Amino acid sequence: MPDADPSIRPALVHAERLEHYSFGEGHPMGPGRVSSALALSRHLGLLDAFDVVDPPDAADDLLTLVHTPDYLAAIRSGLAAPRYGLGDADNPVTAGLDRVAAGVVGASVEAARLVWSGQTHRALNVSGGLHHAQPAATSGFCVLNDAAVAIRWLLNAGAERVAYLDLDAHHGDGVQSVFWNEPRVLTLSLHESPLHLFPHTGFPHETGGPAAQGRTANVALPPGTADEPWLRALAFVAPPLLAAFRPQVLVTQHGADAHRRNTLTHLALSMDGLAAAWRHARDLAERFAGGRWVALGGGGYDLDSVARAWTHLVATVADADLDPATRTPPGWLGGRGSATLGDGRASDLAGYEPGAELHDWPDPPVVATSRKVFRHWGLEPW
């Protein structure tokens, strides 16, 4: 595995067909999420910094690294199958979605391959991050678990330690369950408390299986959590765990549904807070994973905030961090979108920039997580 070369351009692993991952108009996981983000990024000239890679769709030899053959047959049948999570209001049977989902998996695996081979040090699949899918079930709008397949591919390719950081408002339950007893994978998820939100997992006491104690860490934050507590949780928990684990690759999921305008969640982050979290992820990859970073999209159901959040993500991967006062195009989203990339107000987040020394006390959710997980690494809890 070559060392990361900072002179190599980052990769955007994408094809237009991936933009059709949608359960249809009127569904929260509707059309336009990825295409709007990339249109805004293109308008700002951000895509010029990337090598754009058209990925192959994932074939069964990749999909069965995580998913069962009977489940793959079920999603291809086009029929409702409740035992596989197919056909309810959240996950309606949608013609052709299995093929698009296989494309999303192929893109995440290609991103992992490019990073692991040293062809790039950073790779982004905005369409990815479908973290709820289980080996034999569609769940939470997620048909196939691209993140889990990409991580499994890395392990098969020779990686000995892969870290997964999930910044979606919902717990990354599918990835956690796949690697529950896998000591070569550390999963860390920041999310709204499962007492209040689907999938109702991700409590601090969930720390991994018998062979992987401490390889799972969950920070469950209360409804109404805003920028500073979210960023404090990331800064207090992720660096000590990653320093102890020493990942060779960092895979991150960047759901935008922690933003306060998303209606399916109850968190209250600003666009500045999300952008700061993305910068934290970049810093963690540089400090603890040799710069090897695979970044994925995720949830987010308000089109304007998702597009702006992922535009900030594109900029972060490209080291082209954006001023939140940057204007969106005239008539953005038919005049319904925000006028700027920020939320129109300044946020006092300077103390929570990556690498800054923290002078605060950790919040109770951080303390709860540290008491359950840190002892497995010989770390003192907060």
N, C-alpha and C positions, 0 to 999 in steps of 0.2 A: 504493500500500500504506500504510494508516494506521499511525501509531505505536501500539504496545501501550498500552492504557489499563488501569492497575492496578485501577480500580474495577469492571471488567467481571468477571463470574463465570466461572470455568473451565467447560468443557464436558466432560461424560462422554458420549461417542458410543457408544450401546449399545442393543441390543434383545435380548429373551430368546432369539430364534432363534440368535443368535451363540454362545450357551452350548452349543450342540450340536456344536461343532467337536470331534470325537472319532472315534478309530478303534475304539472299542468297549471294553467291559469287558475287563480283562486286558492291554490295550495301554498302554504308558507314556503316550501321548497319549490318555488316557481321559477319561471324563466327570467333571464336577464342579470342574474347575480354576477356571474363571471364576466360576461360580455361587457357589462357596464363598467366594472372595475378596470378591465383592460382598455376600454375606450377612453376612460379618464386618464389612465396611465400613458396611453399613446398621445393624447392631447398635450400632456406635459412633457413629452419627449423622453420619458423614463425607459421605454422599451429599447431605445437605441443602445443602452448599456449592456444588453443581453445578447447572447447567442440563443436564438429560438430553435428548439429541438422538437420535431414532430415525432411523438412516440408511437411504437406499435401497441395495438391492443394486447391485453394480457391473455395468453392462451391458458388452457386448463392446467398445464404443468406449473404455472405460476399461481393460478387461483386456488389450486388444491394444496398449496403450502399452508393455507388457512381454512379454506371452505371445503365442505364435504361434497362429494359428487352428487348425492341425492338432492342437496340444496341447489346446486348449480342447475340440475335438471328441472327443479321446480320453478326457478326464476325464469327459465327459458320457455316454459310451457305456456306462459301467458294466462294462466288460470289462478284463481284465488286458492290459497293454501294456508289456512290459519296456523297450522303447526309450524310453518316456516315464516310466520309473520306477514304473509302476503294477502292483501285484499281488504284491509280495514281502512278507516278514514285517514289515519296517519300515513299509511303505506299502501295506497291503492295500486292495483295492477295497472301498469303503464306500458304500452306497447313500445318495444325497442329499448327500454331503459336498461335492461341487462347488458346490451352491447355498449351503451354509453358508459355504464359502470365499469365494464371490463377495460374500456379506454382510459378511464380515470386511474384504475389500478396500474395499467401499463405505464402511464405517465409517472406515477410515484415510484415504481420500480426503476424506470429509466433515470429518474432524478437520483435515486440511490446509487445506481450503477455509475453514473457520471462522477459523482462525488467519491465513491469508493475507489474507482480506477484512477483518480487524479486528473481526469479531463477537465474538471472544474472543482472549485472549492465550495461553491454554493449553488444549489439548484432549487427552483421554485416551481411547484405545481399548484396554481391557485384553485384549480378544480378539485383538489384532493382534500384530505382531512375528514373522510366519512367514517368517523370513529366509533359509531354505535353498532355497526353491523357485526353480527356474531357468526361463528363458523357455520351454523345451520339456520340462520334466521335474519331476515330484514328487520331492522329496528331503528326507530328515530330518524326516518327518512334516508337511511343508509342501507344500500343493497349489498355492496361489497366493501370490505374494509381495506382500503388501499394502503393506509399507514401500516397495518399489521403485516400485510403481504410484503411491503417494501422492507420492513425490519427483518422479517423472516428471510428474505432474499439476502440481506446483508450478513446475517448469521451463516447462511449456507455458503456465502462467498468468502468466509473466513474471519469476519468481524468477531471479536471476543467480547466487546462491550459496546452496546448501543443504548443511548439514553433517548427517551421520548418525553417531551414536555408539551402538555395540552393546556391551551389558554382559552378554550371555549367556555362559555357560561355553563354548559352541560358537562357532566363527568364523562371522561373518556373511557367508558365501561368496556367497549368491545376490545380495544387494545389491551386494557388491563387484564381481561379474562383470558385472552390468547396467551399472554406472557406471565400469567399469575405464578407459575412455578418454574420460570426460566431465569436462572441467576445471571445470564449474560445480558439481560435487558432491565434497565431501570425505567419505570414509568412514574411520572410526576404530573399530577393534574390539579390545577386551580379551577374552582367552579363554585356555582351557587350551591348552598346546602341541599343535600338530597332529601331533607325533611320537607322541602318546598318545591322541588323541581325534578322532572324526569332526568335520568332513569332511576332515581331514588337509590343510587349507589354512590360510593365515593366517600365513605366515612373515614375518619382518621385511623380507626382500628383495622382497616383493610391494608395490610402491609406485605402481602405476598404469601405464596404457598410454602410448604415445609422446606423445599430446596432453595427458596428465594426470599427468605425473610428480610425485610427492609428494602427489597427491590421495588416495592410499590409505595408511593407516598401520595396522600390526598389532603388538600387544604380546602375545607368546605366553608365557604364564606356566607354570611347572612344576607337575606334580601336587603337591597338598598346600599350594598357596598359600592363605594365610589373609588376614584382614582388612587388616593393615597393608601388606603388599607390594602387594595389589590396589589399595588406595586411593592408595598412593604412585605406582603406575604411572599411574593416572588423573590425579593432580595434577601429575606431572612432564611428561606428554605432551600432554594435551588443551588446557590453557590456551595454551601458546605456539602450537600449530597453529591453534586457533580465532582467536587474536588476529591471526595472519597472514592467515588465510583470510577473516575478517569475514563470517560467514554471516548471511543475512537470516532464516533459520528454522533451528532445531535440531530434528531428529527423533531420538528416542532409543528404544532397544529394551531392555527390562528383564526378560530371562530370569532366572528365580529358581534356575536349576540350578547356580549357583556355590555355593549353600548346601551345607554339609557333609553334609546328610542325603540329598542326591540321589544315587541309585545309578548313574546313567548317566555321571557325571562324577567327577573325582578332586580337586576343589578343596575348600577347607575354610573358606569364609566363614561367619561367624555371621549371625544375623538383624540384629544391630546393624551389621555391616559392610555388608550389602545396603542397609539404610536410609540409611547414610551415603553410599553410592554414589548413591542416588536424590537425596539432597540436593545432592551435587556436580553432578549433571545439571541440577537446577533452577538452581543458581548459574551454571553455564556458559551456560544460556539467557539469564539476566538480564544477565550481563556481556558476552556476545559476540554475542547474536542479538536484542537489543532486547526480550527477554522473550518472543519468539515461540517457543513450545515445543509440539511434538507428541510425546506420550509413548505408547508401545505396550507390550504385554505381551511374551510370548516363551515360552521353554522353561521347564521345571520339572516334575518328575515325582513328587515327594512332595507329596501333597495338602495336608498341614498346612503345610509350609514355603512352598509356592507361595501359598496363601491368605494367610498372614501377610505374606509379602513384598509381595504386591500390595496388601494393605491399607495397608502403609506407603507404597506408591507413591501410592495414592489420597490419603492424608493429605498427602504431600509436594506433590502438585499443588495441593491445597487450602490450602497453608500452614498445616496443622494437624498438625505433626509430633508423633508419638506417643511417649510414654514406653514403653520396652520392658517395663516392669513392668505395663503395662495388662493386665487380666484378659480372657481370652476368655470367651465365654458358658458357663454351666454345661452340661456334657455335650457340649462342642464336638467335632464330628465323631464323635458317638456315644461320647464318652469317650476316643477314641484321640488326640485332638489335644492340643497344648501348652496349658498352663494360662495362659500369658502371651504377649504379642506378641513378646517376646524369647526368648532361649534359656536364661533362668534364671541367667545369670551376667553380671557387668558386663564391658564391653570398654573398654579404655583407648584410645579413638580421638580424643580431643580435639584432638590435634596434626594430625589429618587432616580437620578440618572445612573446608568450602569457604572459600577465601580465606586460610586460615592459611599463614603462612610455613613452608616446609619447611626443616628443618635437617639432614635425613638426606642420605646419598648415595643416588643412584638405584641400583636393583638391576640386575643384568646384562641382563635382558630389555628394560628401559627404555633402557639404553645402546645395545643392539643396534638397537632401533627408531630411536632418535634419529640414529644414525650413517647409517642408510639414508634417512631421510625429511627430517630438518631442513635438510640442505644445499639442498634444492629451494626452501626458503623463506628462505634467507639466515640461518638460525639456527645457532648454535653447538651441536653435539651435547653431550649430558651426558657 
